[in-house]
């Protein structure tokens, strides 16, 4: 572990106390409490292939290489406990999926309007779901690219009265009702054809270069009408699909802090807080690419006006690259901590800078801040009905793995595990696997543990838990005991040891015991599953075996 990495961790821990809206509670020294529900997202950009893809699909080998690039990225995101991928699906009036409205973007095949030979959006959704992550279709709304670019050119022919030119760029006119209808139809197409988890609207605003000649409130109404049209189209088809957007990072001027003319409400006519209040948005990802007092008070403002919905600050981690800016890693880690204490998650802009570990951001997130997994917050404003509890859960312990099967009809299941009974399914440290889409799973461990399972519906609402309260198939793997003593007998004859350590399955030593007449005392231990290790005179440890202390 590098000195720079260690110093970054120390700096994060110290700086997190400089601006804390709530009291930080620690699970272990230096590790802040990780919530069970929290969005950890990343924007995965496809325009120009700047995040993905980095090669063209022009043959079967090209398709395979392009798909492998994506799965490599998703594997890294999964390892860092990212649970939401915002994948750029509509780029500039061009798409990464076959659409009846717009041509293919050239990022996949290398040529505009040429198919890559596979459906990249369907592939990405499937691969995200295999890893227990949500995949949201990121739809760039108003900008449609260069005036003579493939997408803009095609759309100008189709909707000549709804397109406006500013310099060399083309834009859909938010003041033309056809814009709302068209964008709603595009999002309906995605919702109909794909098992998408969300529709993420980007640039749902007036361009900053647009000369707005109508009253600001009227302009805001035009943008809101587009949001309403998309929301209606999506929710009528699949009400569980999350509606989200990425507004400008400061909603408006605050009493004590100015936005210096760059805000969502006045400058570009995004009334994003009203969209939360009125149920038009389930999540928002404000683009908070600022530091210091240009971040913290405005983050407070978003949190205070969330109306029970999910607000996820977008973090400008691209500034960690010296080619892009002069941020230090502490700038980002402190913002992550403050966002967490405000009850919000975090989103990285963008994937490349995260997976490339700029200034150690990937290591710090995966090893420290987001060391434990998290579920996406449930949409309790859409539904409050718990799904049916799974039943007939069977746990089989084998030499190198544990297989678990159950019965149920829910779309997803979350698996929890601990060495004590009952398993606490509210503790994120016990979450083993999330959004399981089948009725079975194999865990790569042979250690007998207790397991609990909760069904989860499309809204993220969980059922009550079913627990395996005994270890019937694991008895041959466990050392017998009477709850007070364990007879080790032949297990220690060949070992040069007089003491053993007793630890949890997670590796935490809870006791040491002297071996007396080939037995050890376990009377003071709590019920649970434990591992016994020998301790010899040279400090070398050997695993002797496992035992279960039952509840009396």
C-alpha positions, 0 to 999 in steps of 0.5 A: 500500500503506497504512502500516497494512498495511506495519507489520502485515507488519513486526510479523508478521515480527518477532513470528514469532521470539518463539515458534518451535518450529522454525527458520524458513527464508526463501525471500526476506527477510521471507517464511517458507517455504511448505509444499507441503502445508498446509490453509488452510480457512475456515468458510462459515456459512449460519445466518441467512445471516451469511456466505452467502446475503445474498439469498433465492432466490424466482425464477430471478433470485433463484437467479442472484443467490444463486449469484453471491454464492457464486461471488464469495466462492469467487473471493476465497477461491481468490485467497487460496490457500484450499484447503478450504471448510467449508460449513454444510450441516446448520444446526439440524435443517434443511439447505441440500440436499434431505434425506429426513430434515429440512426446508430451512432458511429461509436460502435461500428465506426460509421454512423447509421451502421449497425455494430451487429448486436444490440449494445443496450440489451447486452449492457443491461443483461451484463449489469443485471448479472452483476446485481447492478441497475442499468439506466438508459442515459438519454441526451435530450435537447442537443443533437450534435453538429448541424450537418452531423448524421443525427441532426441532419436526419432529425432536421428532415423529420422535424424541420420546425422543431430544430434550432441552430446555434453556431455549428450545433443543432438543438431540439426546441423546447418551446415546440410541443413536438419536442416533448412528444418526440422525446416521450416516444423515444423513451417509450421505445426504450421502455417497451423494448428493454428491461431497463431500470431507469430513464435518465434525462440529460441536458433537459434544459435550455442551452446556456447559449440560447437567447431566451426571449420569453418569461423565465416561468414560461420557459420553465414550463416548457422544460417541465412539459417535456419531463411530464410527457416522458414521465407519463409515457414511461410510467404508463408502461412500467411504473417501476422504471425510475425517472431521473435527470442530471440538473445543473449542480446548484438549484438557485442562489442561497441566502448566504451563497451565490451561484454566480449566475450558473444555476438550474432554476434561473439560468437554464430553466430547470425546476428540478426540485419541483419535479421531485415534489410533484413526483415527476422524478424518482431520482436526480443526479445534480452535476455538482462539479465544484469544491468547498462552499460551492458544493457543501451548502448547495448539497444541503439545499438539495437534501432539504428539498428532496421530498423523500426522493433520492438525490445523488450528487454527481462528483467531478472526479475528472478534475483529479486528472492533471490534464483536466483540473487541479483537484486533490483526492481529499476534495472528492473523499470529503464530498463523498462523506458529507453526501453520505451524512446528508443521506445521499449517495454519490455518482462519478463523472465519469467511468474512465476516471474512476476505473483508471484510479485517478489519485487512488479514487477507485482504491479508496472507494472499494477498500474504504468508503464503499467497502460494504455493498448497498442496495438502491433505495426502495421507491416507497412513494410508488408502492408500499406492498411487501412481496411474498416471503420466499419459502423452502430454502435449502442450504447444502454445504460442500467441500469448496462451496455452499449451494442455496435453493428456494421457492418464490416468484419475485423478480429479485432476491437478496441473500444475507449471511452471518455466523450468528443466528438470526442473520441481521438483514438490516446490516450491510455487512451481511449482504452477500448477493443482491438482485439475484434473478434465479431461485438458486445461488452458489457461494464460494465458501465451505464454511458453515454459516447462517443464511437469510433470504428476502424477496425484492420487487421491482420497486426495491421493496423487500419481503420479510426474511426466511432464515435457515435456523440449523445446519443439517448438512454441515454436521460432518464439517463441524467439530462436536461440542457440548456448548461448554468444551470441545474435545480436539483429541487427534486434531492437535497431536501432530501440532506443536501448540498449547494454545488456539485462537478462536475467530469468527468466519470473517476472521476476527479473533474473539478468544484464545484458549489453552489446550487442557487435556486435548480440550478447550473451553468455549463456555463464554462464547456467544452462539454462532459459527467459529474457526479454531486455529493453532498458535505455535511457538513461532507464531505460525497458525494452522486451521484446525476446524470449525464448530457451531455453538448452539443457543441453549 
